[in-house]
Every structure is written in structure tokens, then in C-alpha cells.
Amino acid sequence: MQEHKANMAILGKEAATALAAVESQQQRLTFQIFVAMVEGERTYHERVATILGNIEAERCSQRTKNGGCSTCCSSHSHFREN
């Protein structure tokens, strides 16, 4: 009976160690997925900013060609990518 209890204690410790390893691996995987999602969001917003900058530049170019105010477009230059 004593040997059985000792074996059960060993199995319990091994199970706890295995569960901790699985939890740690799951946390690393979750973090990697989270980082990938954040990078995807950053890329999306950079693309949107570039598109908005291009639209603004074209709008200002058209306004300048049509004899509009050329200084008004400089205030919107924060959308443009360098």
C-alpha cells in the first residue's frame, strides 16, 4: 500500500510538471499570435495612411492646377509617407 501511495505521489508530480509545461507553451503560442495580430493591424493602418496621403496629395495637386490655394495643402501633409 505504501508503495502504491509513493507511485501515486510521483505520478501526481509528473502530471503537475507536464501541465505546467503545456501551460507555458500555450502562453508562448498565444503571445506569438498576439504579436502577429498587432503587426497586422500596424501594417493595415500604415497602408491606410499611405492611401490617404496619396489621395490628399492628388487632391492638392488638382486644386493647385485649378488655381486654388497651394498653401492649404501643406497643413494636411501629416498623411504623407516619406
C-alpha positions in Angstrom: 0.0 0.0 0.0 2.8 2.4 0.9 4.5 1.7 -2.5 1.2 2.5 -4.2 0.9 5.8 -2.4 4.5 6.7 -3.3 3.8 5.9 -7.0 0.7 8.0 -7.0 2.7 10.9 -5.5 5.3 10.6 -8.2 2.6 10.4 -10.9 0.9 13.5 -9.4 4.2 15.5 -9.5 4.8 14.4 -13.1 1.3 15.4 -14.1 1.7 18.8 -12.5 5.1 19.3 -14.3 3.5 18.3 -17.6 0.6 20.6 -17.1 2.9 23.5 -16.3 4.9 22.8 -19.4 1.7 22.8 -21.5 0.5 26.0 -20.0 3.9 27.7 -20.6 3.9 26.5 -24.2 0.3 27.7 -24.7 1.2 31.2 -23.3 4.1 31.4 -25.7 1.9 30.5 -28.6 -0.8 33.0 -27.5 1.8 35.7 -27.3 3.1 34.9 -30.7 -0.4 35.1 -32.2 -1.0 38.4 -30.4 2.2 39.9 -31.8 1.3 38.7 -35.3 -2.2 40.4 -34.9 -0.6 43.6 -33.7 1.8 43.6 -36.6 -1.1 43.0 -39.0 -3.0 45.9 -37.5 0.1 48.2 -37.8 0.6 47.2 -41.4 -3.1 47.9 -42.2 -3.0 51.3 -40.6 0.2 52.2 -42.4 -1.4 51.3 -45.7 -4.5 53.3 -44.9 -2.3 56.3 -44.0 -0.3 55.9 -47.3 -3.6 55.7 -49.3 -5.0 58.8 -47.5 -1.7 60.6 -48.1 -1.8 59.8 -51.8 -5.4 60.9 -52.1 -4.6 64.2 -50.3 -1.6 64.8 -52.5 -3.7 64.2 -55.6 -6.5 66.5 -54.3 -4.0 69.2 -53.6 -2.4 68.8 -56.9 -5.7 69.1 -58.6 -6.6 72.1 -56.5 -3.3 73.8 -57.4 -3.8 73.0 -61.2 -7.3 74.6 -60.9 -5.8 77.8 -59.5 -6.7 77.0 -55.9 -4.8 77.8 -52.8 -1.4 76.0 -52.7 -0.7 76.7 -49.1 -3.8 75.0 -47.8 -2.5 71.6 -48.7 0.7 71.9 -46.6 -1.4 71.7 -43.5 -2.5 68.2 -44.4 0.9 66.8 -45.0 0.8 64.6 -41.9 -0.9 61.9 -44.0 2.0 61.6 -46.4 4.6 58.9 -46.1 8.2 59.8 -46.6 
